[in-house]
Structures are given as structure tokens and as C-alpha cells.
Amino acid sequence: MGESVKLIANNKKAYHDFFIEEKHEAGIALHGTEVKSLRMGKCSVKEAFIRIEKGEVFIYGMHISPYEKGNIFNKDPLRVRKLLLHRNEIGKMAGRIAEKGYTLVPLRVYFRGSLVKVEIGLAKGKKLYDKRQDIAKKDQRREAEKNFKVKNLY
């Protein structure tokens, strides 16, 4: 019933640069030493992006550090990895990406039980003024929380 979810990597930059409209969960095809490295939390998805090629989904730029005890079995840390999704999900995403301004970005990598999963976001790029508005809202909220805290201390 309640499967454990252990976060490995989070992509905060994606939330800053894009409006996330839909989220999908995908499996990822990995080799043995990569899984061991992920269990130790050695993963980064900051610069990663996702493409659909010939009906298959691939993640580029996802860095999984080599496993220290893996010697010859280690794979290239930045190699292209295949994401595992149902064909109808891939078709829906491909249709949305064909629209102007949409892209796929990895949001987070995590373990669901013993399986490694990637959360994919269908995203639309933010303009510079959108980013400035978000930063201003965060500053206002932070200032309000600070004032609220000060008032409650006395």
C-alpha cells in the first residue's frame, strides 16, 4: 500500500525557468553500478533535458557519478539513458511538444520502493519578466513571514 519514496535529486532550476503544466512518472533504464551510485545519492539533473526520438524517450545530460567500487563495470556518467513510458503517454507528450514553446524537463529522480523513477514535467518557458515577478512574490512572502515572526515574539 504505502510505498516508500526516497528523493535522490531535485531540479529546482526547472521551476524557476519554466511553467510546469503536467507531470508524468517514468522508469529509467540503468546498469547495475549506476543504481548503486544512485543509492548513495550521486545524481544531478540540473542541466538535463528530455527528447522524443522515433517513438522513444531519452534523457540527456543527467549526471550519475561513477560508483567507486565499480571499476570496469562503470558506464559514462553523462551517457544518454532511455526512459520507460507507455506508448500512449509518449504520443500525448509528442503532440504537446509539437506546439510552440513546450518542452520536457526532468523535475526529480527518486526511488519508489526499489525502482528508480524520474518525474517529467511538460513545461512552457518563462520570459524574463515572469521570473522577475516570481522573485518579487517570494521576497514579499519572505518579508511578510519575517514581520509576522517579529510581531509574535513580543
N, C-alpha and C positions, 0 to 999 in steps of 0.2 A: 504494500500500500504506500507507505511513506518512504520513497527512495531518497537517499541522501544526495545532496547536490553540493559538491566541493568546487569552489571557484579557483581556476588556475590563472587566468589572465583576463583583464578587463580593458576595453578600448574607450577611455573617457574622451579622447580626441574626436571620435566619431560623433558623439553627442554635441560637441562644440561646432563641428564643421558641417553637420547635416541635420535635416529634419527627418527623424525616423518614422516611417508611416506603417510598416508591417514588420513583424518579427517571425522568423522561422527557425526551427531547430534542425540541425543536420549532423549526421555522423561524419567521421573523418577517417580515411584510410591511412593507417600508420604502420610502421615497422616496430619490432619489439623494443629496441633501445630508445626509440622516441617516446614510447609510453612510459618507460622507466624515468626518463628525463622529465616528462610532464608530471609524474607523481611527485617529483621533487620541486615542482613549481617553476621550471625553467622554460618559460614561453613568453613571447611578445607578439602582439597583433597590432601595434601602433601604426606601422607602415603597410599593413596587409590590405589587399583588395581581392575581390572575387569576380571571376569571369565565367560566362557560359559559352562553351565551345562544343559544337557538334552534339548537342543534347546532353552534355555532361558539365558538371560544375566543378571548378578548380579554384583553390585559394593560392594566391601568390604573395610572397613577402612575409609569410608567417615564420618567425624565427623560433626554432626549438633547439636549444643548446645541446651539443653532443653529450651523451652520457659518459661520465668519467671512466667507468669500468667497462665500456663497450668496445674498446679498441677497434678492430677491423670491421665490426658489425655496424658502426655508426654511419648514418647517412648524412648527406649535405644538410646543414641547418636551415638553409633557405630554399630547399627544393619545393617544386610545385606539388601540392597534395590534392587528391581528389576528395570531394565532399559527397556524401551519400544521401540522396534525396529521392523521393518518388517522382516518376516521370511527369505526372500531372502537376506537381508542385513546380518542377523545373519549367514546364510550359507556361504556367501562370506568371512566374517571375520573368521569363524571357519576354513575354508580352508587355509587361510593365516597364522593363528596361528599354524596350524599343521606343517608348515615349521619351520626349526630350527632357533631359535633366535628371533622370533616375539612374541609380547605381546600386550595387550590392556591397555592403561593408560588413566585416565581422565585428560583432559587438562584444562577445565574451567567449572564452573557452572554459569548459568545466567538465567535471566527472558527474555523470548521472548513474549512480550505482558504480559499476566497474567500467562503464563505457565513456569514451571521450566524446563530447558533443561541442558543436560550435553554434552559437546563436548568430543568425544572419539577419541584418536589417535592410529592408528596401528603403533607400534613402534618397532625398532630394537635397541638392546642395544649397547651403545658406549663402546669402550675399553678405558683404562686409557690414552693412547697416543692421542686418539681422543679428550678427554676432555682437555688435555694439549694444543693441537693445538687451540681449541676454545678459551681458556683463553688467549693464546698468541695473537690471532687475535683481541680479544676485547681490550687488552692492547695497541696494535699498533694503533687501530682505535681511542681509547681514547687519546693517545699521539698526534696523528695527529690533532684531533679536538682541543686539547689544544694549539698546536703550531699555528694552523690556527687562533684561537681566539686571541692569543698574537700578531700575526702579524697585524691583523686588528684593534687592539686598537691604534696603533701608526701611 
